[in-house]
Amino acid sequence: MPVDELDERALAAYLSRHVPELGEFASLRKFKDGQSNPTFLLNAANGRFVLRKQPPGKLLKSAHAVDREYRVMQALADTAVPVPRVLHLCDDPGVIDGKFFVMSFEDGRTFWDAALPELDNEDRSAVYAEMNRILAALHDVDVGAVGLDDYGRPGNYFARQTHRWSKQYRHSETTKIPAMDRLIEWLPLNLPPDDGQVSLIHGDYRLDNLMFHADRPEARAVLDWELSTLGHPYSDLAYQCMQLRLARDAVIPGLGGADRAALGIPTEEQYVAAYCGARGLGGIPDWPFYLAFSFFRLAAILQGVMKRAIDGNASSTKALEYGGAASVLAGMGIAIVEQS
């Protein structure tokens, strides 16, 4: 069955038995965005909800972990990190060809352009301050208190992640990217000393994964937790700053070449300093490594998107365009290594 289609009859029967609070099933419509797990607007008698599922077909081990997304949002329900309300997890892939969960629909604004052209300077500053605040709050969550102390593996996060994404990249490789080969060689040889920091991390923390209030620069929900785990907090911070370095016309547009001061948007140095201030940190050593790692990791993720597109089971119609960005990202990552 194509990625955009579901057996609605089977789904309606399942929901009536297991999630009666939705009321009678009415319709389902796939959101056009989302590269990994197909996401649908679910209309029912009692309102609008969201259904998020694994894509069909053969999946890489540990990929498309909708059960982890469900668990982490459930755990964060009463914390300072805003998340949708999760209603039900179906871990039987036989119902609609993949595990899925149902959560609340959070109405509001999604900002796709990091320059926030639809806002004035005051609100741009406020949006970036809100993102920064929530990221610091996420990394300060007491994982034991919310039942997530077993949510990730022990040991050096960056060593494990470098190994994992190198392996995933090789499984998804469709063409040779020399810069990626160089990063795969360089990163394990230049790991920073393990400083013992462990926190809950989002794994894909960026502007368009936050839903903002319709009228205020206030976040209603952090979305897309598929890559969340216990890990090093600097990975989230560097990942967001990495995205903001991308070109304005990139497939994932950033702030490369933009006059941030004129826009009311903090520089990278100011953004990192605000994060450090919120968490009581004196600074972040080895910053070039964390940035290079972020470029490498996103390149590996997008290479997986490319492979799924070629295999015919990608979630987004822009999958080939996203996948083609892997070589650009790898090149930017190795440039940081050479300049540091």
Secondary structure, DSSP 8 states (H G I E B T S, - for coil): --TT---HHHHHHHHHHH-GGG-SEEEEEE-S--SSS-EEEEEETTEEEEEEE--SS---TT-S-HHHHHHHHHHTTTSSS----EEEEE--TTTTTS-EEEEE---SB----TT-TTS-HHHHHHHHHHHHHHHHHHHT--TTTTT-TTSS--S-HHHHHHHHHHHHHHHH--S--HHHHHHHHHHHHT--------EEE-SS--GGGEEE-SSSS-EEEE---TT-EEE-HHHHHHHHHHHHHSBTTSSS---BT--HHHHT---HHHHHHHHHHHHT----TTHHHHHHHHHHHHHHHHHHHHHHHHHT--SSTTHHHHHTTHHHHHHHHHHHHHH-
